[in-house]
Structures are given as C-alpha cells and as structure tokens.
Amino acid sequence: MEMQQVRYFLAVSRTLNFTRAAEECNVTQPALTRAIKQLEDELGGELIRREGRNSHLTDLGNRMQPLLQQCCDSALAAKKVASKLKKGEVASLSIAVSWTLDIDLLLGPLAEIVRIFPKLQLKLRRGRSEDIAEMLKNGEVELAIGGPIGAWERLDSWLMFTESFAVAVGHRHKFLAGDLPELDVGIVREERLLRYTLSGAEEWETDIAGIDWDSVHQVMCSRDLERLIAEGLGVAILPPSALRSAGVRHLPLSMGTLERTIHVYSVAGRQRSKEAAALLNLVRATDWESKL
C-alpha cells in the first residue's frame, strides 16, 4: 500500500467525483483511477462504485475510510516532525524510568532540562528492569533510570542512591501510634497487604521471606495503590522512592541487609545528544540522599 494510493482514495471519498479528485491531487484522472484500482486489489474488494458522473463508497470503502485517513494523518505528522528535526527547530529526548520509581523524584532535573531546552520534546517511557534494558539496547531511549537491569558489556551506569525497604501506611494507621515494637515482616504480614503488580516489584519480593505474595491483594496502578493506603485500606512493603505522596507515610522495616540501588544508565560508545548529556549531568550532580 502506497501513501499516494491512500491520498487519491481519500480525495475521491471527499468529493465523490473522480474528475474533481484528480484536479485536487494534481494528477490525471486515468492515473488516479489506476492507483485506486491497485489499492482495491490489495485490500481485496471494491472501495468506490461509480454511478454515472457521481460515485459513492461501498461498505468496504466506508469501513476503510477512517482507517486510511488516520494512516494519512500520521504520515503527514511524522513528515512534519522529521522536517523540524532536520531544521533544528525541535529536539527529542527519550528516557525510560522503572515503574517502581516515583516521577516526583525526577521533577527537579526534568524541569531544569526543559528550562535549558525550551523546545525539547520529552518522551518518557515506563517499564520493568528488563523492559528498560531492552529499550536502551535497541535505541528506543538514550537514558534509563531504575534498579539493576542485568549485565551487558556496553552498559554504562552511575549510582544515584541506595535505599532500605519500608512499610507504606496511611496517616491514621495504628503503626503510627508509637506503642508497637520495631516493625518486621512477621508483624506486617498480619495486615491487609497490597501488592503493586505489573511494576517489576517481583525483583525484590522473592527476597522477602514469610509472605505468600500470590494470596495478597493486587493493585495494578500506582495511583490506586496510593489512595488505598492513604484511606487505610491496606499497607504495602516498598522502597520509599516507589511511592511518594503526602497521604502516605513510610515506616522503617527491619529486614536485615535487603536494600535497593537505583542507577542511571546509558549505552557505552553510543553518541549522546546534547540534551541527554545535560540531563545525565544533572542527575549525577543531584544530592539524592537529601531527597529521600
């Protein structure tokens, strides 16, 4: 399927007249007719039926029209973006962030990078560790931020911070009364536990002994998890950087040496854009410990 064929078909679908459509597309009528016939052959059916001087869309044509219009619009939008990039009118920066890292932590560097490059088009991707590693490898993103993402000889990494685990509770939870012993897994597992699924949390769950994670309550959205905890409908075992909200408190959890490290990653030897280099420098220069 060629965009020229799509453009000719859309012109006929608007005008319902082959002659006017050919004039609109600045092409001869036989050429327009041949192109539409080729499109019909590819789609396996008649798109436009002629009746004298007028024409009308067939059932297939009516079904295809919005899809082909979307295809045409997307192609034009892509062409405009490419033209602007070529002229230097707009720059794009793609970064990947782990699901279990609250974007609140990154607002400072992101706000500064947008201030430095006011025309920057920022593309923020989310994923598990294996997802963001794959995005880096195939060039979908220039930088990635998250926990350990596996070994790769071309991976450059810089430590941002190390954090212990905590119990996320609402402000009215009994754990804040002050008369409870030091929190450990044995005490917490008696509570209504909420599990942040589809986030990559299983990276550390296997290291937390004594909890049957398959039987606890499951929440797929960080916003939903935040609201349930804030309203006292459950607690969660999380690193503090995973959920930062005014409605949630993080209480230290005694779990030995279990910790999580967060790094910023890039691909060694791959040229970085000036925008990616600037953001990397901002991230590395930030005092992350003071923000936790």
C-alpha positions as CSV (number, residue, x, y, z in Angstrom):
1,M,0.0,0.0,0.0
2,E,1.5,3.4,-1.0
3,M,0.6,6.7,0.5
4,Q,-0.2,8.1,-2.9
5,Q,-3.0,5.5,-3.4
6,V,-4.4,6.4,0.1
7,R,-4.3,10.1,-0.7
8,Y,-6.1,9.5,-4.0
9,F,-8.8,7.4,-2.4
10,L,-9.4,10.0,0.4
11,A,-9.8,12.7,-2.2
12,V,-12.5,10.7,-4.1
13,S,-14.2,9.9,-0.8
14,R,-14.4,13.6,0.0
15,T,-15.5,14.8,-3.5
16,L,-17.3,11.6,-4.7
17,N,-16.1,12.7,-8.1
18,F,-13.1,11.2,-9.9
19,T,-12.6,14.3,-12.0
20,R,-12.5,16.8,-9.1
21,A,-10.4,14.4,-7.1
22,A,-7.8,14.2,-9.8
23,E,-7.7,18.0,-10.1
24,E,-7.4,18.3,-6.3
25,C,-4.4,15.8,-6.4
26,N,-2.9,17.4,-9.4
27,V,-2.8,14.2,-11.3
28,T,-4.6,12.8,-14.5
29,Q,-7.8,11.0,-14.0
30,P,-6.5,7.7,-15.5
31,A,-3.5,7.8,-13.1
32,L,-5.8,8.3,-10.1
33,T,-8.2,5.6,-11.3
34,R,-5.3,3.1,-11.7
35,A,-3.9,3.9,-8.2
36,I,-7.3,3.3,-6.6
37,K,-7.8,0.1,-8.5
38,Q,-4.4,-1.1,-7.2
39,L,-5.5,-0.2,-3.7
40,E,-8.7,-2.1,-4.1
41,D,-6.8,-5.2,-5.4
42,E,-4.5,-5.0,-2.3
43,L,-7.5,-4.7,0.1
44,G,-9.4,-7.4,-1.7
45,G,-12.6,-5.5,-2.6
46,E,-14.2,-2.6,-4.3
47,L,-13.9,0.7,-2.4
48,I,-15.7,3.1,-4.7
49,R,-18.7,2.4,-7.0
50,R,-19.3,4.7,-9.9
51,E,-22.9,5.7,-10.9
52,G,-22.7,8.0,-13.9
53,R,-20.9,11.1,-13.0
54,N,-21.2,10.5,-9.3
55,S,-19.7,7.9,-7.1
56,H,-20.3,6.5,-3.6
57,L,-18.3,4.5,-1.2
58,T,-19.0,0.8,-0.9
59,D,-19.4,-0.9,2.5
60,L,-15.7,-1.7,2.4
61,G,-14.9,1.8,1.4
62,N,-16.9,3.2,4.4
63,R,-15.0,0.9,6.7
64,M,-11.6,1.7,5.3
65,Q,-12.1,5.5,5.0
66,P,-11.4,6.4,8.7
67,L,-8.5,3.9,9.0
68,L,-6.9,5.2,5.9
69,Q,-7.5,8.8,7.0
70,Q,-5.7,8.1,10.2
71,C,-2.9,6.5,8.3
72,C,-2.5,9.6,6.1
73,D,-2.7,12.0,9.1
74,S,0.0,10.0,10.9
75,A,2.3,10.0,7.9
76,L,1.9,13.8,7.5
77,A,2.6,14.4,11.2
78,A,5.7,12.2,11.0
79,K,6.9,14.2,8.0
80,K,6.4,17.5,9.8
81,V,8.3,16.3,12.9
82,A,11.1,15.0,10.7
83,S,11.3,18.3,8.9
84,K,11.5,20.2,12.1
85,L,14.2,17.9,13.5
86,K,16.2,18.3,10.3
87,K,16.0,22.1,10.6
88,G,16.9,22.0,14.3
89,E,13.5,23.5,15.3
90,V,12.7,20.7,17.7
91,A,14.8,18.2,19.6
92,S,13.6,14.9,21.1
93,L,14.8,13.2,24.3
94,S,13.6,9.7,25.2
95,I,14.2,8.3,28.6
96,A,12.9,5.1,30.4
97,V,12.1,5.0,34.1
98,S,11.3,2.0,36.2
99,W,7.6,1.6,37.2
100,T,8.7,1.5,40.8
101,L,10.4,4.9,40.9
102,D,8.1,7.8,41.6
103,I,8.4,10.5,39.0
104,D,8.3,13.1,41.8
105,L,12.0,12.3,42.5
106,L,13.0,13.4,38.9
107,L,11.0,16.6,38.6
108,G,13.9,18.8,39.5
109,P,16.3,17.6,36.8
110,L,13.4,17.3,34.3
111,A,12.3,20.9,35.0
112,E,15.8,22.2,34.6
113,I,16.4,20.3,31.3
114,V,13.1,21.8,29.9
115,R,14.2,25.3,31.0
116,I,17.6,24.8,29.3
117,F,16.0,23.4,26.1
118,P,12.5,25.1,25.9
119,K,11.7,23.5,22.5
120,L,12.6,20.0,23.7
121,Q,10.1,17.2,23.0
122,L,10.4,14.9,26.1
123,K,9.4,11.2,25.7
124,L,9.0,9.4,29.0
125,R,8.8,5.6,28.9
126,R,7.9,3.2,31.7
127,G,8.8,-0.4,32.2
128,R,10.2,-3.2,34.3
129,S,14.0,-3.6,34.6
130,E,14.1,-6.0,31.6
131,D,11.9,-3.6,29.6
132,I,14.1,-0.5,30.1
133,A,17.2,-2.6,29.4
134,E,15.7,-3.6,26.0
135,M,14.8,0.0,25.3
136,L,18.4,1.0,25.8
137,K,19.8,-1.8,23.7
138,N,17.6,-1.2,20.7
139,G,18.0,2.6,20.8
140,E,14.4,3.5,21.8
141,V,15.7,5.6,24.7
142,E,19.0,7.4,25.4
143,L,18.9,7.1,29.2
144,A,17.3,4.8,31.6
145,I,16.7,5.1,35.4
146,G,15.9,2.2,37.7
147,G,17.2,-0.7,39.7
148,P,19.6,-3.3,38.4
149,I,18.9,-4.1,34.8
150,G,21.2,-7.0,34.1
151,A,24.8,-7.5,32.8
152,W,25.7,-6.1,29.4
153,E,29.2,-5.2,28.4
154,R,28.1,-2.0,26.7
155,L,26.2,-0.7,29.7
156,D,27.4,2.4,31.5
157,S,25.9,3.0,34.9
158,W,26.1,5.6,37.7
159,L,24.8,5.0,41.2
160,M,22.1,7.5,42.2
161,F,21.2,6.2,45.7
162,T,20.7,3.1,47.8
163,E,17.6,2.7,50.0
164,S,16.2,0.3,52.5
165,F,12.7,-1.0,52.5
166,A,9.7,0.4,54.4
167,V,6.1,-0.1,55.2
168,A,3.8,2.4,53.4
169,V,0.8,3.2,55.6
170,G,-1.9,5.9,55.8
171,H,-1.6,8.7,58.3
172,R,-4.3,7.2,60.6
173,H,-2.7,3.7,60.7
174,K,-2.2,2.1,64.1
175,F,1.5,1.6,63.3
176,L,1.9,5.4,63.9
177,A,0.6,5.1,67.5
178,G,4.1,4.7,68.7
179,D,3.5,1.8,71.1
180,L,4.3,-1.0,68.7
181,P,7.7,-2.9,68.6
182,E,10.1,-2.4,65.7
183,L,8.3,-3.4,62.5
184,D,9.3,-6.7,60.9
185,V,7.8,-8.9,58.3
186,G,6.1,-11.1,61.0
187,I,4.1,-8.1,62.2
188,V,3.4,-6.6,58.8
189,R,2.1,-9.8,57.2
190,E,-0.8,-9.8,59.7
191,E,-2.0,-6.6,58.0
192,R,-4.1,-6.3,54.8
193,L,-1.2,-6.4,52.4
194,L,-1.3,-4.6,49.0
195,R,0.9,-5.8,46.1
196,Y,1.9,-3.4,43.3
197,T,1.6,-5.7,40.3
198,L,2.9,-5.2,36.8
199,S,5.6,-3.0,38.2
200,G,8.7,-5.1,38.5
201,A,8.2,-5.4,42.2
202,E,8.8,-9.2,42.0
203,E,12.5,-8.2,41.7
204,W,12.6,-7.8,45.5
205,E,9.6,-9.8,46.6
206,T,11.4,-13.1,46.3
207,D,13.9,-11.7,48.9
208,I,11.2,-11.0,51.5
209,A,10.7,-14.3,53.3
210,G,7.5,-15.2,55.1
211,I,4.9,-13.7,52.8
212,D,2.7,-15.6,50.3
213,W,2.6,-12.9,47.6
214,D,0.2,-14.8,45.5
215,S,-2.5,-14.5,48.1
216,V,-2.2,-10.8,49.0
217,H,-4.4,-8.1,47.4
218,Q,-3.2,-6.9,44.0
219,V,-3.2,-3.4,42.6
220,M,-2.0,-2.6,39.1
221,C,-2.0,1.3,39.2
222,S,0.3,3.4,41.5
223,R,-2.4,6.0,41.9
224,D,-4.9,3.3,43.1
225,L,-2.2,1.9,45.5
226,E,-1.6,5.4,46.9
227,R,-5.3,6.1,47.5
228,L,-6.0,2.7,49.1
229,I,-3.1,3.1,51.5
230,A,-4.0,6.7,52.3
231,E,-7.5,5.7,53.2
232,G,-6.4,2.9,55.5
233,L,-7.5,0.1,53.2
234,G,-4.1,-1.7,53.3
235,V,-0.3,-1.4,53.6
236,A,2.5,-2.1,51.2
237,I,6.1,-3.2,51.5
238,L,8.0,-0.8,49.2
239,P,11.2,1.1,48.9
240,P,10.4,4.8,49.8
241,S,11.2,6.0,46.3
242,A,8.5,3.9,44.8
243,L,5.6,5.8,46.3
244,R,5.9,9.4,47.4
245,S,2.7,11.0,48.4
246,A,1.5,13.4,51.1
247,G,-1.1,10.9,52.1
248,V,1.4,8.1,52.7
249,R,4.0,7.5,55.5
250,H,7.0,5.2,55.1
251,L,8.0,3.4,58.3
252,P,11.4,1.6,58.5
253,L,11.1,-2.2,58.2
254,S,13.6,-4.5,59.8
255,M,14.8,-6.8,57.0
256,G,18.5,-7.3,57.6
257,T,20.6,-6.2,54.7
258,L,18.0,-6.1,51.9
259,E,18.4,-2.8,50.0
260,R,17.7,-1.5,46.6
261,T,20.1,0.5,44.4
262,I,18.9,3.0,41.7
263,H,21.2,3.9,38.8
264,V,21.1,6.0,35.7
265,Y,22.1,4.0,32.6
266,S,23.3,4.7,29.1
267,V,25.0,2.7,26.3
268,A,28.8,2.9,26.2
269,G,30.2,4.2,22.9
270,R,26.9,5.4,21.6
271,Q,26.8,9.1,20.9
272,R,24.5,11.1,23.2
273,S,22.5,14.1,22.2
274,K,23.4,17.3,24.0
275,E,20.0,17.1,25.7
276,A,20.7,13.6,27.0
277,A,24.2,14.6,28.1
278,A,22.9,17.6,30.0
279,L,20.2,15.5,31.8
280,L,22.8,12.9,32.7
281,N,25.0,15.5,34.2
282,L,22.1,17.0,36.2
283,V,21.1,13.5,37.5
284,R,24.7,12.7,38.5
285,A,25.1,16.1,40.2
286,T,22.0,15.8,42.4
287,D,22.2,15.0,46.1
288,W,19.7,12.2,46.0
289,E,20.1,11.2,49.6
290,S,18.7,14.5,50.8
291,K,15.6,13.9,48.7
292,L,14.6,10.6,50.2
